[in-house]
Amino acid sequence: MSKLFVGNLHFNVNESALEMFIRECGLEIQDVKIIRDVNTGSSRGFGFIELDDGQDAQEAISVLNGKTLEGRSLRVDRAHERTTPSPRGGRGRW
């Protein structure tokens, strides 16, 4: 199974809309996850998709990268493992 990063999503796009868009592009996926702000629940403008076992990640990237959804050009690439968070925690403290 391959996991892809999908960036530059319009903030109004939800999981079902993204999944339908991807399927309309001819790709089969197992899961769609849009990342949301912990405090507000609003989309952070990016998410992840997991491809079916038989789906080639590079093919999916070439099909989706640059496609327009809700007026925004998607950025699609292989997802990377999450690194250890910084000691500052990313909460705006200097």
C-alpha positions, -999 to +999 in steps of 0.1 A: +000+000+000+013+035-009+005+067+009+005+100-009+005+136+003-021+159-013-014+196-008-029+230-018-065+218-011-092+244-010-103+247+026-139+237+017-129+203+003-139+174+025-129+138+024-159+126+003-154+153-023-117+145-026-124+108-028-150+113-056-125+136-075-098+110-073-121+082-084-132+104-114-096+106-124-096+068-127-077+059-095-088+034-068-080+043-032-085+028+002-086+058+024-087+096+023-077+118+053-078+156+053-058+171+082-078+195+104-068+221+129-071+207+164-088+238+179-111+249+151-117+217+131-110+236+099-091+221+071-054+228+071-053+226+033-036+192+029-043+156+034-032+120+026-046+093+004-038+055+006-038+037-027-051+002-033-024-024-034-026-027-072-024+010-078+010+024-088+020+054-067+041+071-095+012+068-119-012+083-094+012+112-088+014+119-125-024+117-129-032+140-099-003+164-096-013+197-111-050+188-115-074+216-105-100+210-077-122+238-065-100+263-084-067+252-069-039+233-085-031+202-064+003+192-053+007+155-050+038+136-039+048+105-019+041+109+018+071+108+041+072+093+076+065+119+103+097+131+120+100+137+158+084+170+167+106+198+177+110+205+214+092+238+210+061+220+199+052+244+171+027+263+192+040+298+182+065+302+211+099+316+203 
